[in-house]
Amino acid sequence: MKPHLLALLCAASFAQDGKQRLRSAVFDWTQLKAVPTANGERRAIVDRPTATMNRFESHVTTLDPGKAPHAPHKHADEEIVIVKEGTMEVTINGETRTAGSGSMFFFASNDMHGLRNTGSTRASYFVIRVVTSALP
């Protein structure tokens, strides 16, 4: 391969912020480090650009009974939450629902949302945040 083509291919794998673009990967649960928080613990999974997203961030939050990760809030990017275990109360724009293991929540851009563990045991959920060039 010609050197200038190789350099172009290598440069294409990096985003504007200098972070290498995420390629196909496996994130092994047993390799995710649990970091204690005031309300439970957090496991970082990934925070990188991809070929089609400016930012793809994912982590797992585990909440102690009765705890919330933070106050209700909103942000321009979109977010998907998948309940791994436990019982979660979700509030979206003032409407509250309860859901358990396997449930999924979608938080649209700029919707006010909040979560709380309403069960008697710890609750864990995956968070997937997506930032694209379409961000309002």
Stockholm file with secondary structure:
# STOCKHOLM 1.0

chainA/1-136         MKPHLLALLCAASFAQDGKQRLRSAVFDWTQLKAVPTANGERRAIVDRPTATMNRFESHVTTLDPGKAPHAPHKHADEEIVIVKEGTMEVTINGETRTAGSGSMFFFASNDMHGLRNTGSTRASYFVIRVVTSALP
#=GR chainA/1-136 SS CCHHHHHHHHHHTBCTTSCBCCCSCCCCGGGSCEEEETTEEEEEEEEECCSSCSEEEEEEEEECTTCCSSSCBCCSSEEEEEEEESCEEEEETTEEEEECTTCEEEECTTCCEEEEECSSSCEEEEEEEEECTTCC
#=GC SS_cons         CCHHHHHHHHHHTBCTTSCBCCCSCCCCGGGSCEEEETTEEEEEEEEECCSSCSEEEEEEEEECTTCCSSSCBCCSSEEEEEEEESCEEEEETTEEEEECTTCEEEECTTCCEEEEECSSSCEEEEEEEEECTTCC
//
